[in-house]
Amino acid sequence: MAIFLTGSTGYIGAHIAAILLDRHTDRLNLLVRAKTEQEANERLWHALQLHLDFPQFREALEMRINVFRGDLTDPRFGLGDAEYTRLVGTSESVIHCAASLNRKSEKSCLNVNLRGTLEVAQLARRAQDVHGLRRFSQVSTVAVAGTRSHEVVTEDSSIDWNRSDYDPYARTKKFCEHMVRELLPEVPRTVFRPSIVLGDSRRAETTQFDMVRAFVFLAGLPLLPFRSSDRIDIVPVDYVAESVVALHQKPDPMHEIYHLSSGTGAETFGQLTRVIAQASGKMEPLYWPELERPFSSVVDWLAGYRGEFGRSASLLKVFMPYLVWDTVFDNSRVVGEMGRAPESFSRYCYPLLRFSRDCRFSYPYREWPAAVVSVREDAAAAGVGHSGGFQP
């Protein structure tokens, strides 16, 4: 039996997979979109090489991982009958992490978030009918709380169906939570709502740069259109992944819904810019909140340009609502369960920004070793099979 994990080639999903492989003995069923076995393995290698060297990865691939090549949005993930039956029969729990974070595309969010979650929920129902399902864990977002201003939001007060949403991502993720609750009434469920996930508190390296790029853009400005006292709820990815794994594996978590956030410990813009200025030897920016509207207009205009500057402005345009709402999400539930709060962003923000700048917002991936590919090709030519993963 295994944990079925979606989104393993994504940023949070890869961290979850790495922790499961390092600290637990469960086998993993991973859904990977790829045309061939080799392409699927290489996608996983790219996702996990931040956490494992190649020999460790190969050992995990051969001993602990079963790869199912399919698409989240296809009926039954596009798997054949035998493969889908095997996936249902061997999945003892589910961690649904895959999602489209494309906040500008309603189509992408509808397809991946809604249709994809429906397919995962249907698989969970079938697994529940066949052998029972230990737990269904869903990675959602604090953005399901909709438009907010100057608030501390608790888990049970987050969703208000009469409240407007910031974007298609928030809207579809809110309905995904509702859909899972309605379709899996008898399955133990856990919903995780991360806030702004930015960097890893243990290392400077990252493979996710969109939000970092927006912060680097802001960090270079001498004038910011915010209130220096406004809080911004940022949480490191390692705390998110560790919380998901710990509570998914726990026999009886105390709650169904958890904010994975910095909560009332969230730092202000002033605190963060002071740390960055001191670390970089530069002057702190000035704050002028009255410029928010004209600043947003300029960002909209710059977002239409090509190149690095236009891309940064485009990302900032997407994230702007999350930067100005001065709202944090109470995290007392997860802190009580984990026994510790997440690291403050100020503790690791400058190494993250420096790494991102130095690498030009691109992780230096290592390719699949050519010698390994040739060995596999020789084996295939000789008629020697290799499935890559455990067999039920």
Contacts in CASP RR format, 6 or more apart in sequence:
PFRMAT RR
TARGET T0000
AUTHOR 0000-0000-0000
METHOD contacts of the structure
MODEL  1
MAIFLTGSTGYIGAHIAAILLDRHTDRLNLLVRAKTEQEANERLWHALQL
HLDFPQFREALEMRINVFRGDLTDPRFGLGDAEYTRLVGTSESVIHCAAS
LNRKSEKSCLNVNLRGTLEVAQLARRAQDVHGLRRFSQVSTVAVAGTRSH
EVVTEDSSIDWNRSDYDPYARTKKFCEHMVRELLPEVPRTVFRPSIVLGD
SRRAETTQFDMVRAFVFLAGLPLLPFRSSDRIDIVPVDYVAESVVALHQK
PDPMHEIYHLSSGTGAETFGQLTRVIAQASGKMEPLYWPELERPFSSVVD
WLAGYRGEFGRSASLLKVFMPYLVWDTVFDNSRVVGEMGRAPESFSRYCY
PLLRFSRDCRFSYPYREWPAAVVSVREDAAAAGVGHSGGFQP
1 27 0 8 1.000
1 90 0 8 1.000
1 91 0 8 1.000
1 92 0 8 1.000
2 26 0 8 1.000
2 27 0 8 1.000
2 28 0 8 1.000
2 29 0 8 1.000
2 66 0 8 1.000
2 90 0 8 1.000
2 91 0 8 1.000
2 92 0 8 1.000
2 390 0 8 1.000
3 20 0 8 1.000
3 26 0 8 1.000
3 27 0 8 1.000
3 28 0 8 1.000
3 29 0 8 1.000
3 91 0 8 1.000
3 92 0 8 1.000
3 93 0 8 1.000
3 94 0 8 1.000
3 95 0 8 1.000
3 248 0 8 1.000
4 29 0 8 1.000
4 31 0 8 1.000
4 87 0 8 1.000
4 91 0 8 1.000
4 93 0 8 1.000
4 94 0 8 1.000
4 95 0 8 1.000
4 123 0 8 1.000
4 127 0 8 1.000
5 13 0 8 1.000
5 16 0 8 1.000
5 17 0 8 1.000
5 20 0 8 1.000
5 28 0 8 1.000
5 29 0 8 1.000
5 30 0 8 1.000
5 31 0 8 1.000
5 94 0 8 1.000
5 95 0 8 1.000
5 97 0 8 1.000
6 31 0 8 1.000
6 72 0 8 1.000
6 94 0 8 1.000
6 95 0 8 1.000
6 96 0 8 1.000
6 97 0 8 1.000
6 98 0 8 1.000
6 120 0 8 1.000
7 13 0 8 1.000
7 31 0 8 1.000
7 97 0 8 1.000
7 98 0 8 1.000
7 99 0 8 1.000
8 14 0 8 1.000
8 16 0 8 1.000
8 17 0 8 1.000
8 28 0 8 1.000
8 30 0 8 1.000
8 31 0 8 1.000
8 32 0 8 1.000
8 44 0 8 1.000
8 47 0 8 1.000
8 97 0 8 1.000
9 32 0 8 1.000
9 33 0 8 1.000
9 43 0 8 1.000
9 44 0 8 1.000
9 46 0 8 1.000
9 47 0 8 1.000
10 47 0 8 1.000
10 97 0 8 1.000
10 98 0 8 1.000
11 197 0 8 1.000
11 206 0 8 1.000
11 207 0 8 1.000
11 208 0 8 1.000
11 237 0 8 1.000
12 97 0 8 1.000
12 139 0 8 1.000
12 194 0 8 1.000
12 197 0 8 1.000
12 237 0 8 1.000
12 240 0 8 1.000
12 241 0 8 1.000
12 244 0 8 1.000
13 47 0 8 1.000
13 97 0 8 1.000
13 139 0 8 1.000
13 241 0 8 1.000
14 47 0 8 1.000
14 48 0 8 1.000
14 50 0 8 1.000
14 51 0 8 1.000
14 207 0 8 1.000
15 51 0 8 1.000
15 200 0 8 1.000
15 237 0 8 1.000
15 238 0 8 1.000
15 240 0 8 1.000
15 241 0 8 1.000
16 95 0 8 1.000
16 97 0 8 1.000
16 241 0 8 1.000
16 244 0 8 1.000
16 245 0 8 1.000
17 28 0 8 1.000
17 30 0 8 1.000
17 47 0 8 1.000
17 48 0 8 1.000
18 48 0 8 1.000
18 50 0 8 1.000
18 51 0 8 1.000
18 52 0 8 1.000
18 241 0 8 1.000
19 241 0 8 1.000
19 242 0 8 1.000
19 245 0 8 1.000
20 26 0 8 1.000
20 28 0 8 1.000
20 245 0 8 1.000
21 28 0 8 1.000
21 52 0 8 1.000
21 60 0 8 1.000
21 64 0 8 1.000
22 51 0 8 1.000
23 245 0 8 1.000
24 245 0 8 1.000
24 249 0 8 1.000
26 64 0 8 1.000
27 64 0 8 1.000
27 65 0 8 1.000
27 66 0 8 1.000
27 90 0 8 1.000
27 390 0 8 1.000
28 64 0 8 1.000
28 65 0 8 1.000
28 66 0 8 1.000
29 66 0 8 1.000
29 68 0 8 1.000
29 87 0 8 1.000
29 90 0 8 1.000
29 91 0 8 1.000
30 44 0 8 1.000
30 65 0 8 1.000
30 66 0 8 1.000
30 67 0 8 1.000
30 68 0 8 1.000
31 68 0 8 1.000
31 70 0 8 1.000
31 72 0 8 1.000
31 77 0 8 1.000
31 98 0 8 1.000
32 40 0 8 1.000
32 43 0 8 1.000
32 44 0 8 1.000
32 67 0 8 1.000
32 68 0 8 1.000
32 69 0 8 1.000
32 70 0 8 1.000
33 43 0 8 1.000
33 69 0 8 1.000
33 70 0 8 1.000
33 71 0 8 1.000
33 72 0 8 1.000
34 40 0 8 1.000
34 43 0 8 1.000
34 69 0 8 1.000
34 70 0 8 1.000
35 69 0 8 1.000
36 69 0 8 1.000
37 67 0 8 1.000
37 69 0 8 1.000
37 388 0 8 1.000
38 368 0 8 1.000
38 373 0 8 1.000
38 376 0 8 1.000
40 67 0 8 1.000
40 69 0 8 1.000
41 61 0 8 1.000
41 67 0 8 1.000
41 368 0 8 1.000
41 388 0 8 1.000
42 367 0 8 1.000
42 368 0 8 1.000
44 57 0 8 1.000
44 61 0 8 1.000
44 65 0 8 1.000
44 67 0 8 1.000
45 54 0 8 1.000
45 57 0 8 1.000
45 368 0 8 1.000
46 365 0 8 1.000
47 207 0 8 1.000
48 57 0 8 1.000
48 60 0 8 1.000
49 57 0 8 1.000
49 365 0 8 1.000
49 366 0 8 1.000
50 205 0 8 1.000
50 206 0 8 1.000
50 207 0 8 1.000
50 363 0 8 1.000
52 60 0 8 1.000
54 366 0 8 1.000
54 369 0 8 1.000
54 372 0 8 1.000
58 372 0 8 1.000
61 67 0 8 1.000
61 388 0 8 1.000
61 389 0 8 1.000
62 388 0 8 1.000
62 389 0 8 1.000
63 389 0 8 1.000
63 390 0 8 1.000
64 389 0 8 1.000
64 390 0 8 1.000
65 388 0 8 1.000
65 389 0 8 1.000
65 390 0 8 1.000
66 90 0 8 1.000
66 388 0 8 1.000
66 389 0 8 1.000
66 390 0 8 1.000
66 391 0 8 1.000
67 388 0 8 1.000
67 389 0 8 1.000
68 77 0 8 1.000
68 79 0 8 1.000
68 83 0 8 1.000
68 87 0 8 1.000
69 79 0 8 1.000
70 77 0 8 1.000
70 78 0 8 1.000
70 79 0 8 1.000
71 77 0 8 1.000
71 78 0 8 1.000
72 98 0 8 1.000
72 112 0 8 1.000
72 115 0 8 1.000
72 116 0 8 1.000
72 119 0 8 1.000
72 120 0 8 1.000
73 111 0 8 1.000
73 112 0 8 1.000
73 115 0 8 1.000
73 116 0 8 1.000
73 119 0 8 1.000
74 119 0 8 1.000
75 119 0 8 1.000
76 84 0 8 1.000
76 119 0 8 1.000
76 123 0 8 1.000
77 84 0 8 1.000
77 87 0 8 1.000
77 119 0 8 1.000
77 123 0 8 1.000
78 84 0 8 1.000
79 87 0 8 1.000
86 392 0 8 1.000
87 123 0 8 1.000
88 123 0 8 1.000
88 126 0 8 1.000
88 127 0 8 1.000
88 130 0 8 1.000
89 127 0 8 1.000
89 130 0 8 1.000
89 131 0 8 1.000
89 392 0 8 1.000
90 392 0 8 1.000
91 123 0 8 1.000
91 124 0 8 1.000
91 127 0 8 1.000
91 133 0 8 1.000
92 127 0 8 1.000
92 131 0 8 1.000
92 132 0 8 1.000
92 133 0 8 1.000
92 134 0 8 1.000
93 133 0 8 1.000
93 134 0 8 1.000
93 135 0 8 1.000
93 136 0 8 1.000
93 137 0 8 1.000
93 248 0 8 1.000
94 120 0 8 1.000
94 123 0 8 1.000
94 124 0 8 1.000
94 127 0 8 1.000
94 133 0 8 1.000
94 135 0 8 1.000
94 136 0 8 1.000
94 137 0 8 1.000
95 137 0 8 1.000
95 139 0 8 1.000
95 244 0 8 1.000
95 248 0 8 1.000
96 117 0 8 1.000
96 120 0 8 1.000
96 136 0 8 1.000
96 137 0 8 1.000
96 138 0 8 1.000
96 139 0 8 1.000
96 180 0 8 1.000
97 139 0 8 1.000
97 244 0 8 1.000
98 112 0 8 1.000
98 116 0 8 1.000
98 120 0 8 1.000
99 112 0 8 1.000
99 113 0 8 1.000
99 139 0 8 1.000
99 169 0 8 1.000
99 173 0 8 1.000
100 108 0 8 1.000
100 109 0 8 1.000
100 111 0 8 1.000
100 112 0 8 1.000
100 113 0 8 1.000
100 169 0 8 1.000
101 169 0 8 1.000
101 210 0 8 1.000
102 108 0 8 1.000
102 109 0 8 1.000
102 168 0 8 1.000
102 169 0 8 1.000
103 109 0 8 1.000
103 166 0 8 1.000
103 167 0 8 1.000
103 168 0 8 1.000
103 169 0 8 1.000
103 170 0 8 1.000
103 318 0 8 1.000
104 167 0 8 1.000
104 168 0 8 1.000
104 318 0 8 1.000
105 168 0 8 1.000
106 168 0 8 1.000
108 168 0 8 1.000
109 168 0 8 1.000
109 169 0 8 1.000
109 171 0 8 1.000
109 172 0 8 1.000
110 168 0 8 1.000
110 172 0 8 1.000
113 169 0 8 1.000
113 172 0 8 1.000
113 173 0 8 1.000
113 176 0 8 1.000
114 172 0 8 1.000
114 175 0 8 1.000
114 176 0 8 1.000
114 179 0 8 1.000
117 138 0 8 1.000
117 176 0 8 1.000
117 179 0 8 1.000
117 180 0 8 1.000
118 179 0 8 1.000
118 183 0 8 1.000
121 136 0 8 1.000
121 179 0 8 1.000
121 180 0 8 1.000
121 183 0 8 1.000
121 184 0 8 1.000
122 183 0 8 1.000
124 133 0 8 1.000
124 136 0 8 1.000
124 183 0 8 1.000
124 184 0 8 1.000
124 187 0 8 1.000
125 183 0 8 1.000
125 184 0 8 1.000
127 133 0 8 1.000
128 184 0 8 1.000
128 186 0 8 1.000
128 187 0 8 1.000
133 184 0 8 1.000
133 187 0 8 1.000
133 188 0 8 1.000
134 188 0 8 1.000
135 187 0 8 1.000
135 188 0 8 1.000
135 189 0 8 1.000
135 190 0 8 1.000
135 248 0 8 1.000
136 180 0 8 1.000
136 184 0 8 1.000
136 187 0 8 1.000
136 188 0 8 1.000
136 189 0 8 1.000
136 190 0 8 1.000
137 189 0 8 1.000
137 190 0 8 1.000
137 191 0 8 1.000
137 192 0 8 1.000
137 244 0 8 1.000
137 247 0 8 1.000
137 248 0 8 1.000
138 176 0 8 1.000
138 177 0 8 1.000
138 180 0 8 1.000
138 189 0 8 1.000
138 190 0 8 1.000
138 191 0 8 1.000
138 192 0 8 1.000
139 192 0 8 1.000
139 194 0 8 1.000
139 244 0 8 1.000
140 173 0 8 1.000
140 176 0 8 1.000
140 177 0 8 1.000
140 191 0 8 1.000
140 192 0 8 1.000
140 193 0 8 1.000
141 169 0 8 1.000
141 170 0 8 1.000
141 173 0 8 1.000
141 193 0 8 1.000
141 194 0 8 1.000
142 153 0 8 1.000
142 158 0 8 1.000
142 193 0 8 1.000
142 194 0 8 1.000
142 195 0 8 1.000
142 233 0 8 1.000
142 259 0 8 1.000
142 261 0 8 1.000
142 329 0 8 1.000
143 165 0 8 1.000
143 166 0 8 1.000
143 167 0 8 1.000
143 169 0 8 1.000
143 170 0 8 1.000
143 173 0 8 1.000
143 322 0 8 1.000
144 158 0 8 1.000
144 159 0 8 1.000
144 170 0 8 1.000
144 173 0 8 1.000
144 174 0 8 1.000
144 177 0 8 1.000
144 193 0 8 1.000
145 153 0 8 1.000
145 158 0 8 1.000
145 159 0 8 1.000
145 160 0 8 1.000
145 163 0 8 1.000
145 327 0 8 1.000
145 329 0 8 1.000
146 160 0 8 1.000
146 163 0 8 1.000
146 164 0 8 1.000
146 165 0 8 1.000
146 166 0 8 1.000
146 170 0 8 1.000
146 174 0 8 1.000
147 163 0 8 1.000
147 164 0 8 1.000
147 165 0 8 1.000
147 166 0 8 1.000
147 321 0 8 1.000
147 325 0 8 1.000
148 325 0 8 1.000
148 327 0 8 1.000
149 325 0 8 1.000
149 326 0 8 1.000
149 327 0 8 1.000
150 325 0 8 1.000
150 326 0 8 1.000
150 327 0 8 1.000
151 327 0 8 1.000
151 328 0 8 1.000
152 263 0 8 1.000
152 264 0 8 1.000
152 327 0 8 1.000
152 328 0 8 1.000
152 329 0 8 1.000
152 330 0 8 1.000
153 259 0 8 1.000
153 327 0 8 1.000
153 328 0 8 1.000
153 329 0 8 1.000
153 330 0 8 1.000
154 259 0 8 1.000
154 329 0 8 1.000
154 330 0 8 1.000
155 193 0 8 1.000
155 255 0 8 1.000
155 257 0 8 1.000
155 258 0 8 1.000
155 259 0 8 1.000
155 330 0 8 1.000
155 333 0 8 1.000
156 257 0 8 1.000
158 193 0 8 1.000
158 257 0 8 1.000
158 329 0 8 1.000
159 174 0 8 1.000
159 177 0 8 1.000
165 171 0 8 1.000
165 174 0 8 1.000
166 321 0 8 1.000
166 322 0 8 1.000
167 318 0 8 1.000
167 321 0 8 1.000
177 191 0 8 1.000
180 189 0 8 1.000
180 191 0 8 1.000
181 189 0 8 1.000
189 256 0 8 1.000
190 247 0 8 1.000
190 248 0 8 1.000
190 253 0 8 1.000
190 256 0 8 1.000
190 257 0 8 1.000
190 258 0 8 1.000
191 256 0 8 1.000
191 257 0 8 1.000
191 258 0 8 1.000
192 240 0 8 1.000
192 243 0 8 1.000
192 244 0 8 1.000
192 247 0 8 1.000
192 258 0 8 1.000
192 260 0 8 1.000
193 257 0 8 1.000
193 258 0 8 1.000
193 259 0 8 1.000
193 260 0 8 1.000
193 261 0 8 1.000
193 329 0 8 1.000
194 235 0 8 1.000
194 240 0 8 1.000
194 260 0 8 1.000
194 261 0 8 1.000
195 233 0 8 1.000
195 234 0 8 1.000
195 235 0 8 1.000
195 259 0 8 1.000
195 260 0 8 1.000
195 261 0 8 1.000
195 262 0 8 1.000
195 263 0 8 1.000
195 328 0 8 1.000
195 329 0 8 1.000
196 211 0 8 1.000
196 232 0 8 1.000
196 233 0 8 1.000
196 234 0 8 1.000
196 235 0 8 1.000
196 322 0 8 1.000
197 208 0 8 1.000
197 211 0 8 1.000
197 234 0 8 1.000
197 235 0 8 1.000
197 236 0 8 1.000
197 237 0 8 1.000
197 240 0 8 1.000
198 211 0 8 1.000
198 212 0 8 1.000
198 215 0 8 1.000
198 234 0 8 1.000
198 235 0 8 1.000
198 236 0 8 1.000
198 237 0 8 1.000
198 345 0 8 1.000
198 352 0 8 1.000
199 206 0 8 1.000
199 208 0 8 1.000
199 212 0 8 1.000
199 236 0 8 1.000
199 237 0 8 1.000
199 348 0 8 1.000
199 352 0 8 1.000
200 206 0 8 1.000
200 236 0 8 1.000
200 237 0 8 1.000
200 238 0 8 1.000
200 348 0 8 1.000
200 352 0 8 1.000
201 236 0 8 1.000
201 238 0 8 1.000
201 239 0 8 1.000
201 342 0 8 1.000
201 343 0 8 1.000
201 347 0 8 1.000
201 348 0 8 1.000
202 238 0 8 1.000
204 348 0 8 1.000
204 351 0 8 1.000
204 352 0 8 1.000
204 354 0 8 1.000
204 355 0 8 1.000
205 355 0 8 1.000
205 363 0 8 1.000
206 212 0 8 1.000
206 237 0 8 1.000
206 352 0 8 1.000
206 355 0 8 1.000
206 356 0 8 1.000
206 363 0 8 1.000
207 363 0 8 1.000
208 237 0 8 1.000
209 356 0 8 1.000
209 361 0 8 1.000
209 362 0 8 1.000
209 363 0 8 1.000
210 315 0 8 1.000
211 315 0 8 1.000
211 319 0 8 1.000
212 352 0 8 1.000
212 353 0 8 1.000
212 356 0 8 1.000
212 361 0 8 1.000
213 311 0 8 1.000
213 312 0 8 1.000
213 315 0 8 1.000
213 356 0 8 1.000
213 361 0 8 1.000
214 312 0 8 1.000
214 315 0 8 1.000
214 316 0 8 1.000
214 319 0 8 1.000
215 349 0 8 1.000
215 353 0 8 1.000
216 312 0 8 1.000
216 353 0 8 1.000
216 356 0 8 1.000
216 357 0 8 1.000
216 361 0 8 1.000
217 312 0 8 1.000
217 313 0 8 1.000
217 315 0 8 1.000
217 316 0 8 1.000
218 224 0 8 1.000
218 316 0 8 1.000
219 273 0 8 1.000
219 276 0 8 1.000
219 353 0 8 1.000
220 285 0 8 1.000
221 285 0 8 1.000
222 283 0 8 1.000
222 285 0 8 1.000
222 286 0 8 1.000
223 285 0 8 1.000
223 286 0 8 1.000
223 287 0 8 1.000
223 288 0 8 1.000
223 291 0 8 1.000
224 269 0 8 1.000
224 273 0 8 1.000
224 285 0 8 1.000
224 286 0 8 1.000
224 287 0 8 1.000
224 288 0 8 1.000
225 287 0 8 1.000
225 288 0 8 1.000
225 289 0 8 1.000
225 290 0 8 1.000
225 291 0 8 1.000
225 292 0 8 1.000
225 294 0 8 1.000
225 295 0 8 1.000
225 296 0 8 1.000
226 269 0 8 1.000
226 287 0 8 1.000
226 289 0 8 1.000
226 292 0 8 1.000
226 323 0 8 1.000
226 324 0 8 1.000
227 269 0 8 1.000
227 287 0 8 1.000
227 289 0 8 1.000
227 326 0 8 1.000
228 268 0 8 1.000
228 269 0 8 1.000
228 270 0 8 1.000
228 273 0 8 1.000
228 287 0 8 1.000
229 268 0 8 1.000
229 269 0 8 1.000
229 270 0 8 1.000
230 268 0 8 1.000
230 269 0 8 1.000
230 324 0 8 1.000
230 326 0 8 1.000
231 265 0 8 1.000
231 266 0 8 1.000
231 267 0 8 1.000
231 268 0 8 1.000
231 326 0 8 1.000
231 327 0 8 1.000
231 328 0 8 1.000
232 266 0 8 1.000
232 267 0 8 1.000
232 268 0 8 1.000
232 269 0 8 1.000
232 272 0 8 1.000
232 323 0 8 1.000
233 261 0 8 1.000
233 262 0 8 1.000
233 263 0 8 1.000
233 266 0 8 1.000
233 327 0 8 1.000
233 328 0 8 1.000
233 329 0 8 1.000
234 262 0 8 1.000
234 266 0 8 1.000
234 267 0 8 1.000
234 345 0 8 1.000
235 260 0 8 1.000
235 261 0 8 1.000
235 262 0 8 1.000
235 342 0 8 1.000
236 342 0 8 1.000
236 343 0 8 1.000
236 345 0 8 1.000
236 348 0 8 1.000
239 260 0 8 1.000
239 338 0 8 1.000
239 342 0 8 1.000
239 343 0 8 1.000
240 260 0 8 1.000
242 338 0 8 1.000
243 258 0 8 1.000
243 260 0 8 1.000
243 334 0 8 1.000
243 337 0 8 1.000
243 338 0 8 1.000
244 260 0 8 1.000
246 337 0 8 1.000
246 338 0 8 1.000
247 253 0 8 1.000
247 258 0 8 1.000
247 334 0 8 1.000
247 337 0 8 1.000
250 337 0 8 1.000
253 337 0 8 1.000
254 333 0 8 1.000
254 337 0 8 1.000
255 333 0 8 1.000
255 337 0 8 1.000
257 333 0 8 1.000
258 333 0 8 1.000
258 334 0 8 1.000
258 337 0 8 1.000
259 329 0 8 1.000
259 330 0 8 1.000
259 331 0 8 1.000
259 333 0 8 1.000
259 334 0 8 1.000
260 331 0 8 1.000
260 334 0 8 1.000
260 342 0 8 1.000
261 328 0 8 1.000
261 329 0 8 1.000
261 330 0 8 1.000
261 331 0 8 1.000
261 342 0 8 1.000
262 328 0 8 1.000
262 331 0 8 1.000
262 341 0 8 1.000
262 342 0 8 1.000
262 344 0 8 1.000
262 345 0 8 1.000
263 328 0 8 1.000
263 329 0 8 1.000
263 330 0 8 1.000
263 331 0 8 1.000
264 328 0 8 1.000
264 330 0 8 1.000
264 331 0 8 1.000
265 328 0 8 1.000
265 341 0 8 1.000
265 344 0 8 1.000
266 328 0 8 1.000
267 344 0 8 1.000
267 345 0 8 1.000
267 346 0 8 1.000
269 287 0 8 1.000
270 284 0 8 1.000
270 287 0 8 1.000
271 346 0 8 1.000
272 345 0 8 1.000
272 346 0 8 1.000
272 349 0 8 1.000
273 284 0 8 1.000
273 285 0 8 1.000
274 284 0 8 1.000
275 346 0 8 1.000
275 349 0 8 1.000
275 350 0 8 1.000
276 282 0 8 1.000
276 349 0 8 1.000
276 350 0 8 1.000
276 353 0 8 1.000
277 283 0 8 1.000
277 284 0 8 1.000
277 285 0 8 1.000
279 350 0 8 1.000
280 350 0 8 1.000
292 324 0 8 1.000
296 317 0 8 1.000
296 320 0 8 1.000
299 313 0 8 1.000
299 316 0 8 1.000
299 317 0 8 1.000
299 320 0 8 1.000
300 317 0 8 1.000
302 309 0 8 1.000
302 310 0 8 1.000
302 313 0 8 1.000
303 310 0 8 1.000
303 313 0 8 1.000
303 314 0 8 1.000
303 316 0 8 1.000
303 317 0 8 1.000
304 310 0 8 1.000
304 313 0 8 1.000
304 314 0 8 1.000
305 313 0 8 1.000
331 341 0 8 1.000
331 342 0 8 1.000
335 341 0 8 1.000
376 386 0 8 1.000
379 385 0 8 1.000
379 386 0 8 1.000
380 386 0 8 1.000
END
